[in-house]
Amino acid sequence: MTLRVVLADDQAVVREGLVTLLGLLPGVEVVGAAADGLAALELVAEHHPDVVLVDLRMPRCDGVETTERIRARHPDTEVVVLTTYADDESLLAALRAGARGFLTKDADAESIARALRSAAAGQSTVDGELQRRLVEAAARSSTPARVKEIEGLTAREIEVLRLIAAGLSNIEIARTLVVSEATVKTHVNHLFAKAGLRDRAQAVAFAYRAGIAG
């Protein structure tokens, strides 16, 4: 199936370049390009894309607010944040707003395609450097009440969480723990439900806040 994408970036050169780049990716169709968050929201309402690729810094409505509005109004549309730079709190705010992926603007076509497809499938993708900044920001903003949630996890769920934070996939976790992938998926579902996590990006941040990764 063709992946339908809307992108939003206030820099015309970057926006036009992304339209060209995405247009060259097999199975990807750019259905709209916006210069700010409000225009992006209009395009999402009109085209109902699978994924929105959005810059954090935009006029009128920034990337965090745009992400929050898209996820609230169009829950079937996922968001991937693409940025040249970002302060750590903005990255964390975008994660809380519901962003599925985080990439720097120097990401290559393959990385962008992978992030878009992962987001459309409900999975998260975080650029290595941005992941480090996310977890550091999460650690700084941790609260005792939030970290206490780890007390409800089993020893096996904590081990799975630690391996997720280390960047392992479900298949790799299964091999490490010598269990089936189905068993790993069950543990992941349970710990996500108990800790109130939406995806693996939030799980990584949670693991660092709880002090079981790093």
ZIVEN-V222050 format. One record per residue. N is the residue number from 1. RES is the residue in one letter. OMEGA is omega as a letter, one per 20 degrees, with the letter a starting at -180 (* if undefined). D_CENTER is the distance of its C-alpha to the mean C-alpha in Angstrom with 1 decimal. Layout:
N,RES,OMEGA,D_CENTER
N,RES,OMEGA,D_CENTER
//
This chain:
1,M,r,21.5
2,T,r,20.5
3,L,a,17.0
4,R,a,17.5
5,V,r,15.5
6,V,r,16.0
7,L,a,15.4
8,A,r,16.2
9,D,a,17.6
10,D,r,20.8
11,Q,a,22.3
12,A,a,24.3
13,V,r,24.6
14,V,a,20.9
15,R,a,20.4
16,E,r,23.3
17,G,r,22.3
18,L,r,18.9
19,V,r,20.8
20,T,a,23.2
21,L,a,20.7
22,L,r,18.7
23,G,r,22.1
24,L,a,23.1
25,L,r,20.4
26,P,r,22.0
27,G,r,20.8
28,V,r,18.8
29,E,r,20.4
30,V,a,19.6
31,V,r,21.0
32,G,r,20.8
33,A,a,20.2
34,A,r,20.4
35,A,r,21.5
36,D,a,20.0
37,G,a,17.9
38,L,r,20.8
39,A,r,21.7
40,A,r,18.1
41,L,r,18.5
42,E,r,21.9
43,L,r,20.7
44,V,r,18.1
45,A,a,21.0
46,E,a,23.3
47,H,a,21.5
48,H,a,18.9
49,P,r,16.5
50,D,a,14.0
51,V,r,11.2
52,V,r,11.5
53,L,a,10.9
54,V,r,11.6
55,D,r,13.1
56,L,a,13.0
57,R,r,16.8
58,M,r,18.7
59,P,r,22.0
60,R,a,22.8
61,C,a,19.3
62,D,a,16.6
63,G,a,12.9
64,V,a,12.2
65,E,r,15.0
66,T,r,14.2
67,T,a,10.7
68,E,a,12.7
69,R,r,15.5
70,I,a,13.8
71,R,r,12.2
72,A,a,15.7
73,R,a,17.8
74,H,a,16.1
75,P,r,14.2
76,D,r,14.4
77,T,r,12.5
78,E,a,8.7
79,V,r,7.2
80,V,a,6.0
81,V,r,7.4
82,L,a,10.3
83,T,r,12.8
84,T,r,16.1
85,Y,r,16.0
86,A,r,14.6
87,D,a,16.2
88,D,a,14.5
89,E,r,14.9
90,S,r,13.1
91,L,a,9.9
92,L,r,10.4
93,A,r,11.5
94,A,r,8.5
95,L,r,6.5
96,R,a,9.7
97,A,r,10.0
98,G,r,7.3
99,A,a,4.5
100,R,a,2.3
101,G,a,2.7
102,F,a,5.4
103,L,r,8.9
104,T,a,12.4
105,K,r,15.0
106,D,r,17.1
107,A,a,14.8
108,D,a,17.2
109,A,a,17.3
110,E,r,16.5
111,S,r,13.2
112,I,r,12.2
113,A,a,13.7
114,R,r,11.9
115,A,r,8.4
116,L,a,9.8
117,R,r,11.6
118,S,r,9.0
119,A,a,7.0
120,A,r,10.6
121,A,r,11.5
122,G,a,9.1
123,Q,a,7.5
124,S,r,4.5
125,T,r,5.5
126,V,r,6.3
127,D,a,9.6
128,G,a,12.4
129,E,r,13.7
130,L,r,10.7
131,Q,r,10.0
132,R,a,13.6
133,R,r,13.5
134,L,a,10.8
135,V,r,13.0
136,E,r,16.1
137,A,r,15.2
138,A,r,14.5
139,A,r,17.8
140,R,a,19.7
141,S,a,18.7
142,S,r,19.4
143,T,r,22.2
144,P,a,24.7
145,A,a,24.1
146,R,a,20.5
147,V,r,21.3
148,K,a,24.2
149,E,r,22.0
150,I,a,22.1
151,E,a,25.8
152,G,a,25.2
153,L,r,23.6
154,T,r,26.0
155,A,r,26.6
156,R,r,25.1
157,E,r,21.8
158,I,r,21.7
159,E,r,22.3
160,V,r,19.6
161,L,r,17.1
162,R,a,18.6
163,L,r,18.2
164,I,r,14.5
165,A,r,14.2
166,A,r,16.4
167,G,a,14.0
168,L,r,16.2
169,S,r,15.5
170,N,r,17.4
171,I,r,20.3
172,E,r,20.6
173,I,r,20.5
174,A,r,23.2
175,R,a,25.3
176,T,a,25.1
177,L,a,26.2
178,V,r,28.5
179,V,r,27.4
180,S,r,26.3
181,E,r,22.7
182,A,r,23.5
183,T,r,24.4
184,V,r,21.1
185,K,r,19.2
186,T,r,21.5
187,H,a,20.9
188,V,r,17.1
189,N,a,17.7
190,H,a,20.2
191,L,r,18.4
192,F,a,15.3
193,A,a,18.0
194,K,a,20.0
195,A,r,17.5
196,G,a,15.8
197,L,a,12.3
198,R,a,9.9
199,D,a,7.9
200,R,r,8.3
201,A,r,6.1
202,Q,r,8.4
203,A,r,11.1
204,V,r,11.3
205,A,a,11.6
206,F,a,14.1
207,A,r,16.0
208,Y,r,16.6
209,R,a,17.7
210,A,r,20.0
211,G,a,21.5
212,I,r,21.1
213,A,r,19.1
214,G,*,19.8
//
